[in-house]
C-alpha cells in the first residue's frame, strides 16, 4: 500500500512539475479565464472534471480484487 501511495505521489509531482508542457491541460473548452487591468483569473473547471474521472477509473481498477 505504501508503494502505491508513493507511486501516486510521484506521478502527481511529475504532473505539477511538467504540467505546463502538456498542450491541452488547463486549456480545455469550458475552463474559465478572465483578464482585467493588471490581473487575471484562471479556473480550469473542465480540466478538474477530466482529472477526477480519470482518477476515479484508475482507483476503482486498482481497488478491485
Residue pairs with C-beta under 8 A, 6 or more apart in sequence:
4 62
19 25
19 26
25 44
25 47
26 42
26 44
26 47
27 44
27 47
28 44
28 46
28 47
28 50
29 46
30 45
30 46
31 42
31 43
31 44
31 45
31 46
31 47
32 41
32 42
32 43
32 44
32 45
33 40
33 41
33 42
33 43
34 40
34 41
34 42
35 41
